[in-house]
């Protein structure tokens, strides 16, 4: 063996010094020569299944370097391989797929040329043919595992199209549903069918979102689908969510009538309209149909409605006594619409306004006056919003309640007896009589305190006493002589009310027999003192004056016990006696009715009472002499 420089065992050093090139070598340990490489002994024809990377380990004795030869003619598929330079392990860079061959002829036969060598100039080559065979591949499901399905859709509609592939192109894939007994996850398998060839999954019965039939009754249906190529199987758990469709009309559950008490606050519910919709996802809205849109909604303008709750209210609180509905009969009609956004339903609602017993109100002034020596005060007035209400008046209190009388039906208020301005007998003795009057409609009452002030009247002068009785007739004169005229009776004593009247003239004696004139009869005794005069005074317009007097006279005990009376009709200055006289005569007539034995005289006189001069009315004075 001769010495030589082996590229793998030493290096040639070249150094340039100036213009001189120096060459030197160094040696490494070991032999500088090796035995020739023997022919490659590994198989040149290899068969492997697809999807496998390892091919073969190239083996040549004495070789310490393995390489792939790049030659399009002899090694057309070299780019698809790799080889370990030390061990000779040949592999596919990417595992081949039988169904998608990548060799130069696309026939799943891959050609590659390898070389084995060492430091000996001899080299060994081998062309290796690698045949890739088909292997059974597992199907791959490519479709997603979820889907939505609109309720009530035809069962012919696809619920889910399950798609799968298999690298083995010759394989036929079949689809099936795993029963819940075979796969616990397939909870709703009984609700589905599947096309075994296409993988189209359908419902056996169209689902209803409002009545779910899935195992959890939540409209989420779970089913396991299996795909098989005859050898290998793959399963997928599919979840199908049934969605709601707006396929149901709202249903109004509340009745179409209601009552509403008049004068109730407008915040009070007139009618709560309630509706439901089988489509649980729907949002219901409430509205009032204008009369222009629906002729039945006659009183739409009287109402408002909460669009979310359906609470119907009046815009203005209705008054039963003053109805504002279209027919003015307290029956309000309005049409309410309920909508789910797609479907609408209307309801004609009738609301009847009912009456409430409202309190009566006393309207008469609380300060009243009444003249002394009279009974009448006034007729009280009151109102009641309730038409046809029966009003009842009564005395309910007051310090002087016992001094009053009232007509329960008419409200006519009177005194219990004549009052004397100069001698008041009210509780405070101030001439102001206090009484509480109550007005009732049978349920509600209104009470008011009244103050009645007794006013003064100018009373007429006392009358003179009555004329004393006539003196007795003188004795008979002598026969034949005419009896002398009886002497004038003596003047009566002064009456307590004033100077006594002049005694009456004695009666003429009867004719005596012929003879001397009879002696004058004795003077009549003095008449009794006149009783104190009791004066009633009345004022008012001519048409009402006598009526006022009649009411007072008919209740007076003094009239029934009096002996004589004088009725004076006072007249205003410059006016006729006719009216005053007529009033005085009317009162005299009533006096006679009340006391037939009463001697009544009537006269007129110019107005002298202060009432006659301060107001334009008639005045009548009744002077009673006991």
Helices and strands as residue ranges (DSSP letters): E 10-17, E 20-27, E 45-49, E 54-57, E 65-69, G 78-80, E 81-83, E 89-92, E 109-117, E 123-133, E 140-141, E 146-150, E 160-161, E 164-165, E 174-178, G 189-191, E 192-194, E 200-203, E 220-228, E 233-243, E 251-252, E 257-261, E 271-272, E 275-276, E 285-289, G 300-302, E 303-305, E 311-314, E 331-339, E 344-354, E 361-362, E 367-371, E 376-379, E 382-383, E 392-397, G 401-403, E 404-406, E 412-415, E 432-440, E 445-455, E 533-540, H 542-554, H 557-561, E 564-571, H 577-594, E 599-606, H 610-614, E 618-625
